[in-house]
Amino acid sequence: MMCALAAARRGLSVVLVERNEKLGKKLYITGKGRCNLTNDCDLEKLRANVVTNPKFLYGAFHDFTPEDCIGFFHELGLKTKTERGGRVFPSSDKASDVIKVLEKELKRLDVSIRLNTRASDLILTETGDKRICEGVVTGAGEKIFSQNTVIATGGCSYPTTGSEGDGFKLARTAGLTVTELNPGLVPMTVKEPCVKRMQGLSLKNVEVFFRREPGAKVLYKDFGEMIFTHFGVSGPVILSASSLLGEELKRGALFLEIDLKPALDHEQLDRRLLRELESGGKKSFKNMLKALLPASAIPVFAELVTDNPEKPCNEVSKKERESLRKTLKCFRLTVTGLRELDEAVITRGGVSVKELDPKSMGAKNVKGLFFVGEVIDTDALTGGFNLQIAWSTAVRCGRGLPV
Ligand SMILES: Cc1cc2nc3c(=O)[nH]c(=O)nc-3n(C[C@H](O)[C@H](O)[C@H](O)COP(=O)(O)OP(=O)(O)OC[C@H]3O[C@@H](n4cnc5c(N)ncnc54)[C@H](O)[C@@H]3O)c2cc1C
């Protein structure tokens, strides 16, 4: 949609081919239905949040910055608001409003929208040693000829939204390399069954550390929010970690250590525990834990620390208090791997950036063929950065398409 708009604004005649019955199905579910459409940040922060091939994106980011993106949507009549960490959302909290303004602009610019139409093949010819793409063949066998063909089919995560990885197949038929596809921003599976008992529990303001072995060097650390699921862990800090630790996890399980009390050091926490236990008196240990932990975590932590969670506070031993302190500062789980691609927010890997010209997003060896968005081998962390990649690459491409 964004590329179609950028091209149509230059007066190019554009046909937008969408396999679904409506536009923007994935956009609709972004940001939990609120669409975190970009991040209100400078180029340095934007680049720092790109995990794969940031350099390839420098020019595109420069052409269409987050500020340009916000301005673009304001111009289309979409009001926005900026939340924690620079995350930009529509003021209405409705992703559907983002789609609406894009659709309205597409109509205003007379872009021909072909819904329920799947691009299933490319029309390729050869002259000398150069391949030329002259359009697409639809699932129904219709040929749509065009001077420029832009593949914006997304990745292959959440395939029910329409992104099933068709763009990767099309790229391969044109002789382009598609790098290994992996899930990114995806939940993690955990060995310990106790996570299931805490399913749905969200921990805010925790610090997480990932290590190969207890005591070994920290491979990744973050601060923020996470959630327990029936199979393991998810939430912002876990999703971000998944994009950076995917390769490490292929080599074997990692230890996730959760500091539930990062604002207190061991000494301060010990003093707090002493206070709670002293004032607890005859109250059961389990009951006292309410002051320190959310309800669903209490049975799990109590069992890790003592054989008798019902014992009165004044009978809790020094060893048990020490064990509670250590468990609160370092709740250790074994991460066995990542969940599958269809559950991933983003597909890592894609059309190799080595074979694309970053100035035009065009395939170096196929004239008339371009790639934008998630289909390219780039991905970023959460915060609106992935959509900014899609917008920036699309605008750069649309503005540069040869007439
Ligand atoms: C649950 C979830 C939440 C997310 N939240 C955010 C967020 O808040 N902020 C953020 O920055 N990023 C978010 N992302 C990531 C973001 O949605 C993607 O990076 C972005 O949508 C990629 O844009 P795209 O245009 O490249 O691909 P897509 O948005 O996937 O669009 C591709 C389109 O091409 C169509 N298509 C595919 N194959 C064909 C074909 N053969 N013929 C015709 N049409 C075809 C599809 O139907 C689809 O409409 C989220 C992703 C998920 C899954």
The ligand as an ORCA input file, in Angstrom:
! r2SCAN-3c Opt
* xyz 0 1
  C       0.863    -10.194     15.836
  C       1.780     -9.180     15.184
  C       1.897     -7.922     15.738
  C       2.763     -6.993     15.160
  N       2.818     -5.751     15.698
  C       3.652     -4.826     15.160
  C       3.664     -3.491     15.642
  O       2.845     -3.102     16.484
  N       4.586     -2.637     15.103
  C       5.454     -3.013     14.118
  O       6.280     -2.196     13.699
  N       5.406     -4.257     13.585
  C       4.521     -5.158     14.062
  N       4.451     -6.411     13.509
  C       5.279     -6.708     12.320
  C       4.630     -6.066     11.069
  O       3.266     -6.397     11.032
  C       5.292     -6.532      9.784
  O       6.665     -6.362      9.856
  C       4.744     -5.739      8.593
  O       3.347     -5.918      8.494
  C       5.406     -6.158      7.306
  O       4.799     -5.469      6.267
  P       4.770     -6.062      4.794
  O       3.941     -5.129      3.990
  O       6.134     -6.358      4.348
  O       4.015     -7.467      4.912
  P       2.524     -7.815      5.397
  O       2.011     -6.789      6.316
  O       2.585     -9.222      5.837
  O       1.666     -7.697      4.071
  C       1.830     -8.562      2.984
  C       0.567     -8.553      2.168
  O       0.796     -9.283      0.970
  C      -0.282    -10.157      0.741
  N       0.204    -11.290     -0.040
  C       1.070    -12.250      0.345
  N       1.326    -13.097     -0.663
  C       0.620    -12.637     -1.727
  C       0.477    -13.071     -3.070
  N       1.119    -14.147     -3.527
  N      -0.330    -12.381     -3.901
  C      -1.008    -11.286     -3.446
  N      -0.908    -10.829     -2.197
  C      -0.103    -11.492     -1.339
  C      -0.755    -10.557      2.121
  O      -2.064    -11.024      2.085
  C      -0.579     -9.255      2.891
  O      -1.732     -8.466      2.818
  C       3.558     -7.347     14.023
  C       3.415     -8.608     13.468
  C       2.522     -9.530     14.032
  C       2.384    -10.876     13.409
*
